[in-house]
Amino acid sequence: MTLKNFSTRIRQIVGKASAKNTEEWLDNQEVCLLLKISPRTLQNLRDNRSIPYTRIERKIFYNKREIWNFIEKRNIQSKK
């Protein structure tokens, strides 16, 4: 199997899994808008492992539920 065929097959598998998956995923821009932060701040959060993410090829995605958990965690800490 060539690398191109392998890459195509992975995309097919991910596409099928995405169709069955009820989770919502956000990209960098959507997370920056949601959290009202810059792309560099988002990069720092990834580097510090404060926000979980998934990388597919060169694109980074964030689970929407995990982002909301992050927001709630920050809100609870800021109230203390």
Secondary structure, DSSP 4 states (H G I P E B T S, - for coil): --HHHHHHHHHHHHHHHHHH----EE-HHHHHHHHT--HHHHHHHHHTTSS--EEETTEEEEEHHHHHHHHHHHHHHHH-
